[in-house]
Amino acid sequence: MKVLVTGGAGYIGSHTCLELVARGHEVVIVDSFANSSRKVVPRLEDLAGCRLPCHELDVRDEAAVTRVLAEHRCDAVIHFAALKAVGESCEQPLEYFANNICGSVSLLRAMRATGVNKLIFSSSCTVYGAPDSVPVNETAPLRVANPYGRSKLVVEEMLGDVARADAKFRYASLRYFNPVGAHPSGRIGEDPRGIPNNLMPLVCQVAAGRRCQLKVYGGDWPTPDGTGIRDYLHVVDLARAHVSALEYLANRDRSLTVNLGTGRGASVLELISTFERVCGKAVPYEIVGRRDGDVAAVWADPSLASRELGWTAELDLDAMCRDAWRWQCENPDGFDG
């Protein structure tokens, strides 16, 4: 299949492009480069061993997206393009709604205009808010607690409405838990702008000496070591899931919403100790007060993805730490350093 990947130069998008090519699909990238680097694309082409057409545009530019879909005669879309920081979304809700919701509307209209009827959507476990119990399966109540999560849930609901109105439209909403790690080549990885929002880049930057110490938010959670527990998932495993979802839509001809995680939670201190053991670097940390909105423990029940997609996570926490550290060492200042 020929697949348009919006946000294809971003962290998860870039890894997914490589997995698509490895499985014999053709890739066309659309990216505004608001949260990514233009230097990603030549690295992807080197790793993939082929040219990857790339169009610099915002998915809210409906006419431009329509032209790209028509020009390349795309069969499907994988939609990553979005703003993604929870804290920032609370400060700038309108920007998040404009980018994440309006951008998805424009993309869907462009798909309708060009007869493209398969979409993989990058959703998030934030749609569950603070779950009543763990592990979390797809029947858990949906209760978003921030504009970022709300934007993801609105798009999920919108996709359901579009599918009900168009008998040919098929979608897969993939609810990620906590993507970490990097490509084993060390050529692509997570390159946050400014202060990272996620734990693993902070761990790597502290280990590299870019930051003095790591702040651990809360040491009194009702967990075995008092720190929060999350379901960390290697980005390469996550990328593979997108290809499986694409092939599911083509072969099974029905829509799907699934969780993507390992099914196992790891605490903050467990991640730190694993990193120190695997990478041989100390990670000084300080336990500080809890953050508003945090929860004690969240991890996925990924059994539906296993049954429907034939997908399970294969890479463990050791591999996540090892690959993230390799990326950090080979790219100490990110893509643009």
Residue, then its C-alpha position, 0 to 999 in steps of 0.5 A: m500500500k502507499v501510505l501518507v504519514t502525517g507527522g512522519a518526521g516526528y518521534i513515533g512517525s519516523h520509526t513507523c515510516l521505517e517499519l512500513v518500508a520494511r514490510g513492503h509499503e510505500v511512504v509519503i511524509v507530510d510534516s510541518f516541522a513544528n515539533s521535528s527536524r528536517k534532518v530526520v528525512p535524509r536519515l530515514e532515507d539512509l536507513a530505509g534504503c529508498r527515497l521517501p517523498c516529503h511535503e512540508l505543510d500543515v495538515r490544516d491546509e486542506a487543499a495542500v493535503t488533498r493535492v498530496l493525496a491525489e498526486h501520490r495516489c495514496d491508499a491510506v493515512i497514518h495520522f500522527a500530526a498533533l501537539k502532544a504536551v499535557g501541561e502545555s495543553c492546559e496553558q494553551p487549550l485553543e492551540y491544541f484544539a486548533n491543531n489536533i481537532c481542526g487538523s484532523v477535520s481538514l485531513l478527513r475532508a481531504m481524504r473524502a475528496t480523494g477517495v482515501n478511506k483508511l486511517i490509523f489514528s495516533s490516540s493515547c491512554t490519556v482518554y482514560g484519565a485516572p482509571d478505576s482499576v488496572p490493567v486498563n482495557e478498552t471498556a474502561p470509562l473515558r474521562v479526560a482530564n486535560p485539553y490534550g486528552r480531550s482533543k484525542l477523545v474528540v477525534e476518536e468520536m469524530l472517526g466513529d461518526v464518519a464511519r457511521a456516515d460512510a460505509k466505506f470508511r475504516y479506521a483504527s484508533l491506537r491508544y498508546f501508553n508510554p512510548v520510550g526508546a529509540h531505533p537500535s541504529g542510534r540514528i533516530g530517536e526522541d528529540p524534545r524541544g526545551i525541557p522534556n515532558n517525558l521521563m526517559p529523555l530526562v533520565c538520559q540527559v541527567a546521565a549525560g550531565r546535561r542536567c544535575q538531577l532528576k525530579v521524581y514526583g511523589g515518593d508516597w504513592p500506594t505502590p511497592d516503592g512509593t513512585g508512580i507506575r507506568d506501562y513503558l513501550h519501546v517505540v519500535d514495538l509501537a511502530r510495528a503495531h501501526v503496520s499491523a493495524l494498517e494491514y488489519l484494515a485492508n484485510r479485515d475490512r472493519s474498524l478497531t480501537v485498541n490499547l498498545g502497551t506491554g501489559r506490565g507496569a514499571s515504577v520510576l525507580e525501577l526504570i532508573s535502576t534498570f537504566e543505571r544497570v544497563c547503561g552503566k551511568a548514575v542517574p542522581y534524583e530527588i523525590v519531590g512533591r506529587r504533580d497535580g493530575d498524576v495517578a499512582a499506577v496505570w498500565a495496559d491490558p493489551s490482549l485485544a491488540s494481541r487477538e485482533l492484530g496479532w501484535t505483542a510487545e517484544l522489547d523489554l525495559d533493558a532494550m528501551c533504556r539501552d536504545a534510548w542511551r545509544w541515541q543520547c550518546e550519538n546525538p547529544d544535542g539532538f538532530d540539530g546539534 
